[in-house]
Amino acid sequence: MSEPLTIAPDIRFVILGQPVTQGSKKSMPIYRNGKPVMKDGRVLTRVINALPGLAQWRQEVVQEARKHYDGDLFIGAIRLELVFSRPRPKGHFGTGRNAGKLKASAPRFPTSRPDTLKLGRAIEDALTGVIWRDDSQVVQHVIEKRYGTFYSVSVWIRPLEQTVVEVEQAF
């Protein structure tokens, strides 16, 4: 007889530092003794993440998440809210007697790269196997980019239904 499902609490935390996007993946041929490895007439490949720093960023996300949640994996539908903050460029501020004052022409939101979906995907992938079984469980997204005083991301994970089962039963 399986354990009953229980309702998990919301999880909120902030990760300090400049986020790294989940960029494109790169397919690389596998070589042995200087020759590509073949199987059934095709070259075997491996897929790697193309961006340096992604593995370190994911570790930081996991470490912060584990400080705030060490329970069983979520198994149901989840809402994920992410707010990415970044400092404004110096060009948004005046000079001379207006030093430190925000220019009227400064944009309200950061519309430059990186894009929100790639930023969010890196967080989702990092939390797979830590908070939830699979990032496909995230059925609602709110992802924002804002200007702030420093680089950070605020994470709010909200179960939408009864979502926790013991880890042994989840697989």
N, C-alpha and C positions, 0 to 999 in steps of 0.2 A: 504494500500500500504506500503510495507516495505522500510526501509531506504536503500540507496545504500551502497555497500561495499566501504571501503576506504583502502588505503595501509598503513600499520602500519610501524613505523620506526624500525630499528634494535635496540635491547636492549643489552647493555653491562654493566656488573658490576663484582666486585670481592668480594668474601666472605672470610674473614680472619678466620683462625681457622682450626683445624683438622677435616676433613670430616668424617662422619659416613656412612657406607654402608647401602644400602637397602638389608639387609640380608634375610635369610629364614624366612618364617612366621610359626608360631606354632599354631596348633589347640588345643584348651583347652575345655574340657567338661564344660557345665554350670551346677552348683549345686544350689539346693534350699533345705534348711533344711538338709544339709548333704547328699542329694541323687541327682544323675544326673537327669536332666530334660529330659523327653522322649516325643517324638511326633511320632505317627505312628510306634511305635516299635523301634525307633532309638534315640540315645542319641543326644541332641542338643549341638552344639559346637559353639565357637566363635574363630575367628582368630586374633592373636596378632602378632606384630612385635617382633622378638626374640632378637633384639639388644638394650641394654640400650643406652640412649643418642640420639636415632634416632629422637624422637619427638622434642627435643631441637634443634638438627641440622636443621630439617625441618623448625622450627620457624625462625632460623637465616637466612635461605635461603629466606623465604617468606619476612621477614623484609627488607632484602637488595634489593630484587626484587621490592618491593613496593616503595622504595626510588627512583628507576630509571624508573618505569612505573606504572602509575595509570589509564591507559586507559581501554577500553573495552577488553573483552576476544578475543583472536585470534580464528578464526574458520576454517582456511585453513591449508595448508601444511607449515611446519616449519623445518628449519635447526637449529640444536643445536650443538654448539661447547663448549666443556668443557676442560680446562687445569688444572689438579690437580698438585700442587707443594708441595713438602715436603723437609725438610732439609736432607742433607746427614748424614749418620751415622759417628760417630767419627773415625771408622775404615777405612774410605776412605781417611783420611788425615795422613800425616807423623807425626813423633814425633821428639823431640830433635831439631836439627838445621833445620829439615824439617817440623816443626810444622806449621800447617796452609796451607801447600802445598798439593794439591790433588795428591794422588798416581797415577802412570801410570796404575796400575792395577784396579783402581776404575771404576766400570761400568758407562756407559754413561746414562743409563735409570734405573729407579727403577722397577725391575721386581718382587719384593716381594709383598705380600698381602698388601692391598686389591686389588681385580681386578677391572679394569676400568668399566666394565658393571654394577657391583653392586654399585659403586660410582655414576655412571651416573643415575642409576635408582632412587636413593634417591633424586637427584635434580629434575628429571622429575616428580616424584610423588609429591614433595613439590610444584611445580609450577602449578599443575593441579588445576584449579579453580581460579588461580591468574593471569596467563599469557594466558593460553589456556584452552579450555573446557576439553580436554582429551589428555593424553600423546601419544595416537595413532596418533595424528596429527604430531608428530615429525617423519619425513620421511627420514631425513639425520642426521647422527651422526658423529661427530669427537670428540673422547675422548682420551686425552693424560695424561700420568703421567710423570712429570719431577722433577728433583732436583732443589731446589731453596733455598732461605735463611730462609723461614718460611712456615708453612702450609697455603695453600690458594687454592681457585678454581676461575678461570676466566671463566665467563659465557658470551656467545655470542648467542643471539637468533635472528634468521634472518627469516622473513617471505619470503616464496618463491612465493607467489601470493597475490592477494587482500585477506586480511585475517581478517579484523576487522568488527564486527557488534555490535550494542548496546547489552548490557548484557541481557536486557529483551527479545530480539529476539533470543538470542543464546540458549535458553532452551525451 
